[in-house]
Amino acid sequence: MFEPENEIERMLMRAAQPLERPAFARALIDAEKEFTPAEVKRLLAGHFEEGAETITLPAGEQLLLGHPSDVPDQLISALSREFSAEKTIRGAWLMLAARAGHPEQSWMLGVDHDGSWSNVQAAINRAIAGNVLKGRPLDAVPLEHSSLASTLRTGIPIPAAKRGLFQKLFR
């Protein structure tokens, strides 16, 4: 059994219990941080940094992709806004994903791009700042050379803002 060594660890352990209300951690400063249950899980798992994390799924791991019953409008708008500013992104599609052995569902985002993947990750990080994910993880994959490409392209398209003078003239 894990024994907390300090007050913050004790607070995180209490917060890891099923919550009816958000958990708060108060340091020696006059500021509070509200932790969502997903953030508490992430912190207890040892992931202390916000933003993208690169993981590789083991070969043969089953992944089920599907269309959500409720369209995540805030997430789509945020991704659309950030992807429109990134000229190397040609398209993106969003689906709901369930990994074998993982009880929670996540979003799976397929991105068609012709630039650096780190630029795509930065755009995603800007888009998901705040609570647009509603506690659900977001996985992203570049579509070139991906076995998921044909399936992901049937997902919810992330619309890009029209670029160029010609497009602006005919709005």
C-alpha positions as CSV (number, residue, x, y, z in Angstrom):
1,M,0.0,0.0,0.0
2,F,1.3,3.4,-0.9
3,E,1.9,5.7,2.1
4,P,1.7,9.4,1.4
5,E,4.8,11.3,2.6
6,N,3.5,14.8,2.6
7,E,0.3,16.8,2.7
8,I,0.0,17.1,-1.1
9,E,0.3,13.4,-1.6
10,R,-2.4,12.9,1.1
11,M,-4.6,15.3,-0.7
12,L,-4.1,13.6,-4.0
13,M,-4.8,10.2,-2.4
14,R,-8.1,11.5,-1.0
15,A,-8.9,13.1,-4.3
16,A,-8.3,9.8,-6.1
17,Q,-11.4,8.4,-4.4
18,P,-14.6,8.7,-6.5
19,L,-15.6,12.3,-6.4
20,E,-18.9,13.9,-6.2
21,R,-17.2,17.3,-6.2
22,P,-13.8,18.6,-7.4
23,A,-10.7,18.3,-5.2
24,F,-8.7,21.3,-4.2
25,A,-5.0,21.6,-3.3
26,R,-3.8,24.7,-1.5
27,A,-0.2,25.5,-1.3
28,L,1.4,28.2,0.8
29,I,0.3,30.8,-1.6
30,D,-3.0,32.5,-2.1
31,A,-4.0,30.5,-5.1
32,E,-6.0,27.3,-5.5
33,K,-5.9,24.6,-8.2
34,E,-9.0,22.6,-8.9
35,F,-8.1,19.1,-10.0
36,T,-10.5,17.0,-12.1
37,P,-10.7,13.3,-11.4
38,A,-8.7,12.7,-14.7
39,E,-6.0,15.1,-13.6
40,V,-5.7,13.3,-10.2
41,K,-5.4,9.9,-12.0
42,R,-2.7,11.4,-14.3
43,L,-0.7,12.9,-11.3
44,L,-0.9,9.7,-9.3
45,A,0.3,7.7,-12.3
46,G,3.4,9.9,-12.3
47,H,2.6,12.1,-15.3
48,F,3.3,15.6,-14.0
49,E,3.5,17.6,-17.2
50,E,0.6,18.9,-19.2
51,G,0.3,18.4,-22.9
52,A,1.2,15.7,-25.3
53,E,2.8,12.4,-24.4
54,T,4.1,10.0,-27.0
55,I,3.2,6.4,-26.5
56,T,3.4,3.4,-28.8
57,L,0.7,0.8,-28.6
58,P,2.0,-2.8,-28.5
59,A,1.6,-4.7,-31.7
60,G,-1.7,-6.6,-31.8
61,E,-3.4,-4.5,-29.2
62,Q,-7.1,-4.2,-30.1
63,L,-8.6,-0.8,-30.7
64,L,-12.2,-0.2,-31.4
65,L,-13.1,3.1,-33.2
66,G,-16.7,4.5,-33.4
67,H,-18.8,7.5,-33.8
68,P,-19.9,9.3,-30.6
69,S,-23.6,9.8,-29.8
70,D,-22.8,13.3,-28.6
71,V,-20.7,15.4,-30.9
72,P,-18.0,17.3,-28.9
73,D,-18.6,20.7,-30.4
74,Q,-16.2,22.6,-28.1
75,L,-13.4,20.2,-28.9
76,I,-14.1,20.4,-32.6
77,S,-14.2,24.2,-32.6
78,A,-10.9,24.4,-30.6
79,L,-9.1,22.0,-32.9
80,S,-10.5,23.8,-36.0
81,R,-9.3,27.1,-34.7
82,E,-5.7,25.9,-34.0
83,F,-5.4,23.7,-37.1
84,S,-6.5,26.6,-39.4
85,A,-3.5,28.5,-38.2
86,E,-1.2,25.6,-39.0
87,K,-0.5,25.6,-42.8
88,T,0.9,22.1,-42.9
89,I,-2.3,20.4,-41.7
90,R,-4.4,19.3,-44.6
91,G,-7.2,17.6,-42.7
92,A,-8.1,15.9,-39.4
93,W,-10.9,13.5,-38.3
94,L,-12.1,12.6,-34.9
95,M,-13.5,9.3,-33.6
96,L,-14.2,7.7,-30.2
97,A,-11.8,5.0,-29.3
98,A,-11.8,2.1,-26.9
99,R,-8.6,0.1,-26.2
100,A,-8.7,-3.5,-25.0
101,G,-8.1,-3.7,-21.3
102,H,-8.8,0.0,-20.7
103,P,-12.2,0.9,-19.1
104,E,-12.3,4.5,-20.2
105,Q,-12.9,5.7,-23.8
106,S,-10.7,8.3,-25.4
107,W,-10.8,10.5,-28.5
108,M,-8.7,9.3,-31.5
109,L,-7.7,12.1,-33.8
110,G,-6.2,11.3,-37.2
111,V,-4.2,14.2,-38.8
112,D,-3.1,14.5,-42.4
113,H,-0.2,16.8,-42.5
114,D,3.0,17.5,-44.5
115,G,5.2,19.2,-41.9
116,S,6.7,18.5,-38.5
117,W,4.6,16.3,-36.1
118,S,5.8,18.6,-33.3
119,N,3.9,21.5,-34.9
120,V,0.8,19.4,-35.0
121,Q,1.3,18.4,-31.3
122,A,1.7,22.1,-30.3
123,A,-1.5,23.0,-32.1
124,I,-3.3,20.1,-30.3
125,N,-1.9,21.3,-27.0
126,R,-3.2,24.8,-27.6
127,A,-6.6,23.5,-28.6
128,I,-7.1,21.3,-25.5
129,A,-6.0,23.9,-23.0
130,G,-9.0,24.4,-20.7
131,N,-11.7,21.7,-20.3
132,V,-12.7,21.0,-23.9
133,L,-11.8,17.3,-23.4
134,K,-14.2,17.0,-20.4
135,G,-11.8,14.5,-18.7
136,R,-11.5,12.2,-21.7
137,P,-8.0,11.6,-23.1
138,L,-7.2,12.5,-26.7
139,D,-4.9,10.3,-28.8
140,A,-3.6,11.6,-32.1
141,V,-1.9,9.8,-34.9
142,P,-0.4,11.0,-38.2
143,L,-2.4,9.4,-41.0
144,E,0.4,8.7,-43.4
145,H,1.6,5.1,-43.1
146,S,-1.1,4.4,-40.4
147,S,-3.2,1.3,-40.6
148,L,-6.0,3.4,-39.1
149,A,-6.1,6.0,-41.8
150,S,-9.0,4.7,-43.9
151,T,-11.2,4.2,-40.8
152,L,-10.3,7.5,-39.2
153,R,-11.1,9.4,-42.4
154,T,-14.8,8.3,-41.9
155,G,-14.8,10.1,-38.5
156,I,-16.0,13.6,-37.7
157,P,-14.1,16.0,-39.9
158,I,-12.3,18.9,-38.2
159,P,-13.1,21.8,-40.5
160,A,-10.3,24.2,-41.4
161,A,-10.9,27.9,-41.9
162,K,-10.7,28.9,-45.5
163,R,-7.4,30.5,-46.4
164,G,-6.5,32.9,-49.1
165,L,-7.9,36.0,-50.8
166,F,-10.0,34.1,-53.3
167,Q,-11.8,32.3,-50.4
168,K,-12.4,35.5,-48.5
169,L,-14.0,37.2,-51.6
170,F,-16.7,34.6,-51.9
171,R,-18.0,34.1,-48.3
